Amino acid sequence: MPEGPEIHIEADIIRKAIGGTSCRYIHFFHEHLKPFEKALSDTKVETVEAYGKGLVIGFEGDTYIYSHNQLYGKWYITQAGEYPRTSRSLRLEIQNEHMSALLYSASEIEVLQADSITRHPYLSTIGPDVIRCENTQLVLRQLRSDLFRNRSFSALLLDQRFLAGVGNYLRSEILHHAGVHPLTKPALLSEQQLTKIAESALLISQRAYLNNGITNEDALVARAKKAGLTRRDYRHLVFGREQKPCYQCGGIIEKDRMGGRRIYICNICQKE
Ligand SMILES: [Zn+2]
């Protein structure tokens, strides 16, 4: 499933294609959304924003299309009226004079008004968005909250109510960068350690957003490329690198399962 960085990158691409222009043609696959086709035609697309793993396209007149890709949803951008070769099924099409934004196979598409956004089961319950946060203040508030402070990081970092946009690869990467073991809880950490994990959560997520999914720092990536390593080798600190040496300490990275999802740990950098 795409995580926050990927959804924010997707929002940027969709915004570039159809943002600020009038929608010439709109098509919904779902019968119950068909009535909105007429209402949204010839209406300007004002905003395209990611919220955690959800995407919201705002139209003139305070009408919004919310979508969540879940496992299979995928956006394509094409020249107006053209379609990609894919076996996926088209769920939503928004076309302006020049471009089409096409959403395939997403299971969640809704049309909302401004007031229903504030009651929306996903949008109204998610925590601070890690790509959007400008400082660690909101993240520290979550870490100190009674709601979260006694749960393990392995569970917290998959809970969108804790931090929106963090998913499975970011969970392993943030914890390794902060030097925190996934079974530790916020309540067991010092203020200094809490600050470190809050900083890592933002730094790693925002780096992935700016560097197309890469979570390692630029200098390491440059060295790795020079040495002939592939993206698979240098993309992440630990995720997907089981039995390979940790870039920081040389220890062997181990793969485990927590919360039903794979997780990667360096037991030297991340002591329990
Ligand atoms: Zn290590």
Residues whose N, C-alpha, C, O or C-beta is under 5 A from the ligand:
A	BS01	ZN	C246 Q248 C249 G250 G251 C266 I268 C269
